[in-house]
């Protein structure tokens, strides 16, 4: 009798497949809220543009914003980064710093974000882009 019952029990691979299928179907049926498209012009080193746009979109998901580079932009983002020498444990260490200034399409400054004392260029870019998204979401919510 146990061999008859065992014949009807799924294998672990079949269970894994079934669970994966259920999760995929459930995940695809949950509608994500429509993200507001924000067209930007990025003024920064060419090698930074792709990463900065990726970071904007990564942080923008939580705020319902989707960023895209466009000639007919809503906002212009000017980003500069560099290194600042810091004294740490008797030696000089170069810490990364960056500033981003956001302008509206008429050229008026909306806000500036400045971050420093980061260990890597990626870390400072992540911190700046996160604050840019946060402040821009607040600005847009106010109807600007």
C-alpha positions in Angstrom: 0.0 0.0 0.0 2.8 2.4 0.8 4.3 1.9 -2.7 0.9 2.9 -4.2 0.8 6.1 -2.1 4.4 6.9 -3.1 3.6 6.6 -6.7 1.2 9.6 -6.4 3.6 11.8 -4.4 5.5 14.4 -6.4 9.3 14.3 -6.4 11.2 17.2 -4.9 12.0 18.5 -8.5 8.3 18.5 -9.3 7.5 20.3 -6.1 10.2 22.9 -6.8 8.9 23.4 -10.4 5.3 23.8 -9.1 6.2 26.3 -6.4 8.3 28.3 -8.9 5.4 28.3 -11.4 2.9 29.5 -8.7 5.3 32.3 -7.6 5.9 33.4 -11.2 2.2 33.5 -12.0 1.3 35.2 -8.7 4.0 37.8 -9.2 3.0 38.6 -12.8 -0.6 39.1 -11.8 0.2 41.8 -9.3 0.0 45.0 -11.1 2.8 47.5 -10.3 1.6 51.1 -10.1 2.4 53.2 -13.1 5.6 55.1 -12.7 5.7 58.7 -13.6 8.1 59.4 -16.5 10.7 62.0 -15.7 12.8 63.2 -18.6 16.2 64.4 -17.7 19.4 65.8 -19.3 22.5 64.5 -17.6 25.5 66.8 -17.5 28.4 64.7 -16.3 31.3 62.6 -17.5 30.1 60.2 -20.2 31.3 57.2 -18.2 29.1 58.2 -15.3 25.9 58.8 -17.2 24.8 55.1 -17.5 25.5 54.3 -13.9 23.8 57.5 -12.6 20.7 56.9 -14.7 20.6 53.3 -13.4 20.8 54.6 -9.8 18.1 57.2 -10.5 15.8 54.4 -11.7 16.7 52.0 -8.9 15.9 54.6 -6.2 12.9 56.0 -8.3 11.0 52.7 -8.1 10.1 53.3 -4.5 8.9 56.8 -5.3 6.9 55.8 -8.5 9.4 57.6 -10.8 11.0 56.3 -14.0 13.9 58.3 -15.4 14.9 58.6 -19.1 17.4 60.8 -20.9 15.6 63.1 -23.4 16.3 66.2 -25.5 13.0 67.7 -24.4 13.9 67.2 -20.7 11.9 68.2 -17.6 15.0 68.5 -15.4 18.7 69.0 -16.0 21.1 67.3 -13.6 24.7 68.6 -13.3 26.9 66.1 -11.4 30.5 66.5 -10.5 32.6 64.2 -8.3 36.1 64.2 -7.0 38.4 63.2 -4.0 39.0 65.1 -0.8 42.2 64.4 1.2 41.3 63.4 4.8 43.6 62.7 7.7 42.9 59.3 9.1 45.1 57.5 11.6 48.1 59.7 10.9 47.9 59.2 7.1 46.1 61.0 4.3 43.2 59.2 2.7 41.3 60.3 -0.4 37.6 60.3 0.4 35.1 60.6 -2.5 32.8 63.6 -2.7 30.1 64.7 -5.2 27.6 67.4 -5.9 24.5 67.4 -8.1 22.5 70.5 -8.9 19.1 70.0 -10.4 17.5 72.6 -12.7 14.0 72.8 -14.2 13.5 73.1 -17.9 13.6 76.9 -17.7 17.1 76.8 -16.2 16.0 77.7 -12.7 17.9 75.9 -9.9 15.6 73.5 -8.0 18.0 72.2 -5.4 21.6 70.9 -4.8 22.7 67.7 -3.2 26.2 67.3 -1.8 27.7 64.2 -0.3 31.3 63.5 0.9 33.4 61.3 3.0 32.6 58.1 1.0 35.1 55.4 0.3 34.3 54.9 -3.4 33.1 56.8 -6.4 30.2 54.3 -6.7 29.2 54.9 -3.0 29.1 58.7 -3.4 27.2 58.4 -6.7 24.6 56.1 -5.0 24.2 58.5 -2.1 23.8 61.6 -4.3 21.3 59.8 -6.7 19.2 58.6 -3.8 18.9 62.1 -2.4 18.2 63.6 -5.9 15.3 61.1 -6.3 14.0 61.9 -2.8 14.1 65.6 -3.3 12.8 65.5 -6.8 9.8 63.3 -5.7 9.0 65.8 -3.1 9.3 68.7 -5.6 7.0 66.9 -8.1 4.5 66.0 -5.4 4.2 69.8 -4.6 3.2 70.3 -8.3 6.3 71.9 -9.5 
